[in-house]
Amino acid sequence: MIKAENVVKIFSGRGVTVRAVDGVTTTVDKAEVVVVIGPSGSGKSTFIKILLEDYDLEESLYKWGSKVKIGYLAQEVKFKDDSLSVLQYFMNEHEVNQSRARSELAKLYSLGMMYLK
């Protein structure tokens, strides 16, 4: 389970203050899959980075369950070797053969398509 209460992140610079995340409260229960959707600049990535502890917080409380597994793909991905295909990269990173890699990637594709409906 993930529980977040009153998550706030403020950025300041060049005379401008932006409340990128403002008072977000949410709970994700065991076995739930969550997709964060919103317009560009609405704070989605900032909120995820806060939960991943990439940013310090002004005020908030959040807790991770003991068995939470995090999956996150940043907006800008830096691969070790840009010449590899997604399939080749997956095979190398997870030390699996092509058949297993294709099977696992197909599951992700199917899950993604389900959320786009």
N, C-alpha and C positions, 0 to 999 in steps of 0.2 A: 504494500500500500504506500502511496505517496500522499502526503497531506501538506498543503501550503496555505498559509493564512496571511493576509494583508501584505503580499509581496509588492515592494516598491523599489523602483530603480530610477534615479534621476541623473541625467547627464548635464554638465554645465561646461560652457566654453564659449569664447568669443562673445561674451555678453548675453548669451542665450541659455536658458534653462529648459530642459525637456524632460517631462515625466514619461519615460519610455514604457514603464510598467507602473500601473497605479492601483494599488489595493486589490490585487488578484488573490482570490481565495478559491481553492478547489481541492477535491479529493479524488484519487484514482484508486479504485479497489482492486483487490487481487484478481489477476487474470484479465483485467480490462486492457484494451489497446486504445490509445488516445491519438487523435490526429489534431494538431493545432492549425486552424485555418483563420485567415484574416487578411485584410488588405496590406499592401506593401507599407512598411513603416509603422505598423500597429503594435510592435513589441513582441511578436511571436518568438523570434530568435533570441532576443534579450531574455525573455522569460525562461526559455530552455537553458540558456547559458547560465542563468542564475541557479537553476536547479542542479546544473553540472558543476557548480562552484567556480565558474570562470569569471564571475563578477562579485565584488563585495556589495553588500546590501545596506540601504539606508535604514530600513525597518522591515522586519518580516520574521516569520517562523515557518520552517518547513522541516519535514521528517521523511526519511526513507524507510520503508519496511526492510526487514533483515534479508529478504530474498529477492529484492527488486533487481531486475536486469535492465540495464539502460541500453537503448539503441538510438543513435543520433547520427544524422548525416548533415554536416554543415553546409551552408549555402555555397561556400567556396571550398571545393575539395582539392587537396594537394596530395597527389599520388606519388609514391616513391619512384615509379617508372611510368611516365606518360605514354610510352609506346605500347603498353599492354592493353588488351581489351578488358572489359569488365569481367568476362568469363576467366581469362587468364589470371587476372589479379585475384579474383576470388579463390581460384584453385591454389595459387601460391600462398595466399594468406591463411587459408584454412587447411592446407595440405590434404586436399581431396582430389579424386580423379574427375575427369570431365563430366561423366554421367552424374555423379553426386552433386557437383557444382551446378549443373543445369537444373537438377531437381530442386535444389534449395533456392536458386534464383527464381525459378518458376513460381514457387510458393510466395515469394515476396511480390512478384508481379501480380499474381492473383489477388493477394490481399490489397495491394494498391488500387487495382481496378474496382474492387468491391467498394472502396471508399469514394471513388470518383462518380459512382452512380447516383 
